[in-house]
Amino acid sequence: MDVPLPPEIEEVVRSKVEAGDYPSVAALIEEALFLLVERDFVARQRELLERMPAAFGTPDEALAEGDGP
């Protein structure tokens, strides 16, 4: 796959590989994509957690209804 990058991004990639931070451009891109997927996952988890009280009530409300331990 050939992906054109702006010169500034190419320089960052090149300098990271030359500094030994990554063994190859492919390794850098792989980690970047992993971090992107992880960030999206965390954002989705936060979104779901924010919706939970609306769907199930707050923990205090659930305990008041006898759903707690």
FITORDO-154631 format. One line per 10 residues: number of its first residue (from 1); their letters; for each residue x, y, z of C-alpha. Coordinates in steps of 0.1 Angstrom, whole numbers. Example, Ala and Ser with C-alpha at 12.3 -4.5 7.8 and 13.67 -1.06 7.14 Angstrom:
! FITORDO-154631
1 = AS = 123,-45,78; 137,-11,71 $
! end
This chain:
! FITORDO-154631
1 = MDVPLPPEIE = 0,0,0; 13,34,-10; 0,62,12; 9,98,4; 17,118,35; 23,155,40; 60,162,43; 57,171,80; 42,137,88; 68,119,67 $
11 = EVVRSKVEAG = 96,137,87; 81,126,120; 78,90,108; 113,91,94; 128,106,125; 111,81,148; 124,52,128; 159,66,125; 160,73,162; 153,37,168 $
21 = DYPSVAALIE = 119,42,184; 104,18,159; 122,-9,138; 103,1,107; 77,24,92; 53,-5,92; 58,-10,130; 52,27,136; 20,26,115; 9,-6,133 $
31 = EALFLLVERD = 12,10,167; -5,42,156; -35,22,143; -36,1,175; -37,33,195; -64,47,173; -86,16,177; -79,17,215; -89,54,217; -121,47,198 $
41 = FVARQRELLE = -129,17,221; -124,38,252; -146,66,238; -173,41,230; -170,26,265; -174,61,280; -204,68,258; -221,36,270; -213,43,306; -228,78,303 $
51 = RMPAAFGTPD = -260,63,289; -263,36,316; -279,58,343; -306,69,318; -314,33,309; -311,17,344; -312,45,369; -283,55,391; -268,30,415; -285,48,444 $
61 = EALAEGDGP = -319,44,427; -313,7,421; -304,1,457; -335,20,469; -356,-4,448; -340,-34,464; -318,-44,434; -286,-42,454; -268,-66,476 $
! end
